[in-house]
Amino acid sequence: MQRQSQNKTTSWSGVTEWYDDYLKDEDNYQHKVILPNLLRLLNIKEKEVLLDLGCGQGFFIEKIFDKHMGVDIYGIDLSSKLLKIAEEKFSNNKNVFLKNADAAKLSHIKDESIDKVYSVLALQNMADVDSVIKEVKRVLKQNGKCLFIINHPSFRIPKESDWKFDSNINKQGRIVFNYMTDKKYVIDLNPGLKAMGEKTEETISFHHPLQYFSKIFNKQGLAISRIEEWISHKKSEEGGGRQKAEDDARKEIPMFMCLELVNIAK
């Protein structure tokens, strides 16, 4: 997926095989939660031009073409290894244009040439959000739409949030230690390997409160037209004692947020 470049890389090249295998499991968040909602909100029309910021190996591009053959899609990603998979996948598709590029530097895309932009779980891993949104603003057509799907900034914060079960009331909730402060985190992409003493890969992720994003969107002339919060589809196994509490908590505490933006200002 697309990640902003810096001293410690935010590219996911180091876990290419793991991430590719993960997306083949049809019970993951991408299949069950994000994909159907993304397609619903994109509401794609024939002959539209789309931009996938952080296309990775082309999972969402492929799913879009399953339903919409008459569109053009630009895909950019900072991971050359993931992008190579996408290039092989779409080698015979003349409507897909892929480039190993930074989301803050879309110089290969013309001004006001894109109908819709979407980005799945990538914006939170970009260091220069202001420059990214400035570029999105530039390439979007007037009244063009952009969808950013991110880990929920209020409930799903790297190393600062977790599930907590209260045995006194037999309920599960979410505990949050940090929200308002902008923070940068080093994320171990495969903690299982590290636990076994093997070399692992690390990436950079960022946390920002919701107002951080809204201020940048407003600065660049993009209006928030919709906010949706998506819950997990997963269910706990029976017989665990906490099954009802865990399932109830999943219904009440969203794991993902979708920010829909519209380019309304010159």
C-alpha positions as CSV (number, residue, x, y, z in Angstrom):
1,M,0.0,0.0,0.0
2,Q,1.0,3.6,-0.5
3,R,3.1,5.0,2.3
4,Q,4.9,8.3,2.5
5,S,8.7,8.0,2.2
6,Q,11.0,9.2,5.1
7,N,14.0,8.0,7.1
8,K,12.3,4.8,8.3
9,T,10.2,3.6,5.4
10,T,6.5,3.5,5.4
11,S,6.5,1.1,2.5
12,W,5.0,-2.4,3.0
13,S,7.5,-4.0,0.6
14,G,8.9,-6.0,3.5
15,V,5.7,-7.9,4.0
16,T,4.6,-8.3,0.4
17,E,4.0,-12.1,0.6
18,W,2.2,-11.8,3.9
19,Y,-0.1,-9.0,2.8
20,D,-0.8,-10.7,-0.5
21,D,-1.8,-14.0,1.3
22,Y,-3.9,-12.0,3.8
23,L,-6.0,-10.4,1.0
24,K,-6.8,-13.9,-0.3
25,D,-8.7,-14.7,2.9
26,E,-12.2,-13.7,2.1
27,D,-13.1,-13.3,5.8
28,N,-10.9,-10.3,6.4
29,Y,-11.9,-6.6,6.8
30,Q,-11.1,-5.7,3.2
31,H,-13.6,-8.3,1.8
32,K,-16.4,-8.1,4.4
33,V,-16.4,-4.5,5.6
34,I,-14.4,-2.1,3.4
35,L,-15.1,-3.4,-0.1
36,P,-18.9,-3.4,-0.1
37,N,-19.1,0.0,1.6
38,L,-16.4,1.4,-0.8
39,L,-18.3,0.3,-3.9
40,R,-21.6,1.7,-2.5
41,L,-20.1,5.1,-1.8
42,L,-18.1,5.4,-4.9
43,N,-21.3,4.8,-7.0
44,I,-19.1,4.4,-10.1
45,K,-20.4,5.5,-13.5
46,E,-19.2,4.3,-16.8
47,K,-16.3,6.2,-18.4
48,E,-15.3,7.7,-15.0
49,V,-11.6,8.1,-14.2
50,L,-10.5,6.9,-10.7
51,L,-7.4,7.2,-8.7
52,D,-6.4,4.6,-6.1
53,L,-3.9,6.2,-3.6
54,G,-2.0,3.2,-2.1
55,C,-3.2,0.6,-4.6
56,G,-0.8,-2.1,-3.3
57,Q,-1.2,-5.2,-5.4
58,G,-4.4,-3.9,-6.9
59,F,-7.0,-5.6,-4.7
60,F,-9.6,-2.9,-5.0
61,I,-8.8,-2.1,-8.6
62,E,-9.5,-5.7,-9.5
63,K,-12.8,-5.7,-7.5
64,I,-13.9,-2.5,-9.3
65,F,-13.2,-4.0,-12.7
66,D,-15.3,-7.1,-11.7
67,K,-18.3,-4.7,-11.8
68,H,-17.2,-1.8,-14.0
69,M,-15.3,-2.5,-17.2
70,G,-15.7,0.9,-18.7
71,V,-13.6,3.0,-16.4
72,D,-10.0,4.1,-16.2
73,I,-8.1,3.7,-13.0
74,Y,-4.8,5.2,-12.0
75,G,-3.0,3.4,-9.1
76,I,0.0,4.6,-7.2
77,D,2.0,3.0,-4.5
78,L,5.4,3.5,-2.8
79,S,6.0,-0.3,-2.5
80,S,7.7,-1.5,-5.7
81,K,7.2,-5.1,-4.7
82,L,3.4,-4.8,-4.2
83,L,3.1,-2.7,-7.3
84,K,4.9,-5.4,-9.3
85,I,2.1,-7.9,-8.4
86,A,-0.4,-5.3,-9.6
87,E,1.5,-4.8,-12.9
88,E,1.5,-8.5,-13.6
89,K,-2.2,-8.7,-12.7
90,F,-3.2,-5.9,-15.1
91,S,-0.6,-6.4,-17.8
92,N,-3.3,-6.8,-20.4
93,N,-5.7,-4.2,-19.1
94,K,-5.2,-0.9,-21.1
95,N,-7.5,0.9,-18.6
96,V,-5.2,0.6,-15.6
97,F,-2.3,3.0,-15.2
98,L,0.1,2.1,-12.4
99,K,3.1,4.1,-11.1
100,N,5.6,3.7,-8.2
101,A,5.0,7.1,-6.7
102,D,4.5,9.2,-3.6
103,A,0.9,10.3,-2.9
104,A,2.3,13.8,-2.3
105,K,3.8,13.9,-5.8
106,L,1.3,13.1,-8.5
107,S,3.0,15.1,-11.3
108,H,2.2,12.3,-13.8
109,I,-1.6,13.1,-13.4
110,K,-3.1,16.1,-15.1
111,D,-5.0,18.9,-13.3
112,E,-8.7,18.2,-12.9
113,S,-8.6,14.9,-14.7
114,I,-9.9,12.5,-12.0
115,D,-13.6,12.0,-11.2
116,K,-13.1,10.1,-7.9
117,V,-10.2,9.3,-5.6
118,Y,-10.2,6.6,-3.0
119,S,-7.6,5.5,-0.5
120,V,-7.9,2.5,1.9
121,L,-6.0,2.5,5.2
122,A,-3.1,4.5,3.7
123,L,-3.7,8.2,4.7
124,Q,-2.8,7.4,8.3
125,N,0.6,6.2,7.2
126,M,1.5,9.4,5.2
127,A,3.8,11.9,6.8
128,D,2.9,15.0,4.8
129,V,-0.9,14.9,4.7
130,D,-1.2,18.5,3.7
131,S,0.8,17.9,0.5
132,V,-1.2,14.8,-0.2
133,I,-4.5,16.6,0.1
134,K,-3.2,19.5,-2.0
135,E,-2.4,17.0,-4.8
136,V,-5.8,15.4,-4.5
137,K,-7.4,18.8,-4.8
138,R,-5.3,19.5,-7.9
139,V,-6.2,16.3,-9.8
140,L,-9.9,16.2,-8.9
141,K,-12.5,17.6,-11.2
142,Q,-14.8,20.3,-9.9
143,N,-17.4,18.5,-7.7
144,G,-15.2,15.4,-7.8
145,K,-15.3,13.0,-4.9
146,C,-12.7,11.5,-2.6
147,L,-13.0,8.7,-0.1
148,F,-10.5,8.2,2.7
149,I,-10.9,5.0,4.7
150,I,-8.8,5.1,7.9
151,N,-8.6,3.2,11.1
152,H,-11.0,5.0,13.4
153,P,-9.0,7.8,15.0
154,S,-11.0,7.8,18.2
155,F,-10.9,4.1,19.0
156,R,-8.1,2.4,17.0
157,I,-4.9,4.2,17.9
158,P,-1.6,2.4,17.5
159,K,-0.2,1.3,20.9
160,E,-2.7,3.6,22.6
161,S,-6.0,1.7,22.6
162,D,-7.2,-1.8,23.3
163,W,-10.3,-3.9,24.2
164,K,-11.0,-4.1,27.9
165,F,-13.4,-6.4,29.6
166,D,-15.1,-5.4,32.9
167,S,-16.0,-8.5,34.9
168,N,-18.1,-6.4,37.4
169,I,-20.7,-5.5,34.8
170,N,-19.9,-8.2,32.3
171,K,-19.3,-5.7,29.5
172,Q,-16.5,-5.1,27.0
173,G,-15.4,-1.6,25.9
174,R,-12.5,0.2,24.4
175,I,-9.8,1.9,26.4
176,V,-7.9,4.9,24.9
177,F,-4.8,6.4,26.4
178,N,-4.1,9.1,23.7
179,Y,-6.3,10.9,21.3
180,M,-5.6,14.7,21.0
181,T,-1.9,14.5,20.5
182,D,-0.4,13.9,17.1
183,K,2.0,11.0,17.3
184,K,4.3,8.9,15.1
185,Y,4.6,5.2,15.8
186,V,7.0,2.5,14.7
187,I,4.8,-0.5,13.8
188,D,6.1,-4.1,13.8
189,L,4.5,-5.6,10.7
190,N,5.1,-9.2,11.9
191,P,5.4,-9.3,15.7
192,G,5.2,-13.2,15.6
193,L,8.6,-13.3,13.9
194,K,10.1,-10.9,16.5
195,A,8.8,-13.1,19.3
196,M,10.7,-16.0,17.9
197,G,13.9,-13.9,17.7
198,E,13.8,-13.6,13.9
199,K,14.3,-10.5,11.8
200,T,11.1,-8.6,11.2
201,E,10.0,-5.5,9.2
202,E,8.9,-2.2,10.7
203,T,7.0,0.7,9.2
204,I,5.8,4.1,10.3
205,S,2.2,5.0,11.2
206,F,0.7,8.2,12.5
207,H,-2.2,9.2,14.7
208,H,-4.1,12.4,14.4
209,P,-7.4,13.5,15.9
210,L,-10.3,14.1,13.5
211,Q,-9.9,17.8,13.6
212,Y,-6.4,17.5,12.2
213,F,-7.8,16.1,9.0
214,S,-10.8,18.5,8.8
215,K,-8.5,21.5,9.1
216,I,-6.3,20.3,6.2
217,F,-9.4,19.5,4.1
218,N,-10.8,22.9,4.7
219,K,-7.5,24.6,3.9
220,Q,-7.2,22.9,0.6
221,G,-10.8,23.5,-0.4
222,L,-12.3,20.1,0.1
223,A,-15.6,19.8,2.0
224,I,-16.5,16.8,4.1
225,S,-19.8,15.6,2.7
226,R,-20.2,12.4,4.7
227,I,-18.7,10.6,7.6
228,E,-19.4,6.9,8.1
229,E,-18.2,4.6,10.9
230,W,-17.9,0.9,10.1
231,I,-18.0,-1.9,12.6
232,S,-16.2,-5.3,12.6
233,H,-18.0,-8.2,11.0
234,K,-16.3,-10.8,13.2
235,K,-18.0,-12.9,15.9
236,S,-16.5,-14.5,19.0
237,E,-16.5,-18.3,19.4
238,E,-19.2,-19.8,21.5
239,G,-18.4,-21.0,25.0
240,G,-15.9,-18.4,25.8
241,G,-17.9,-16.8,28.6
242,R,-17.4,-13.3,27.1
243,Q,-18.9,-14.0,23.7
244,K,-22.0,-11.8,24.1
245,A,-20.0,-8.9,25.6
246,E,-17.4,-9.1,22.9
247,D,-20.0,-9.3,20.1
248,D,-22.0,-6.4,21.6
249,A,-18.9,-4.3,21.8
250,R,-18.1,-4.9,18.2
251,K,-21.5,-3.6,17.2
252,E,-21.1,-0.4,19.3
253,I,-17.5,0.6,18.7
254,P,-16.4,1.1,15.1
255,M,-13.0,0.1,13.9
256,F,-13.0,2.2,10.6
257,M,-14.0,5.7,9.6
258,C,-14.8,6.8,6.0
259,L,-14.4,10.4,5.2
260,E,-16.1,11.5,2.0
261,L,-14.8,14.8,0.5
262,V,-16.1,16.9,-2.4
263,N,-14.1,19.4,-4.4
264,I,-16.3,22.4,-4.2
265,A,-13.9,25.3,-4.2
266,K,-11.6,26.7,-6.9
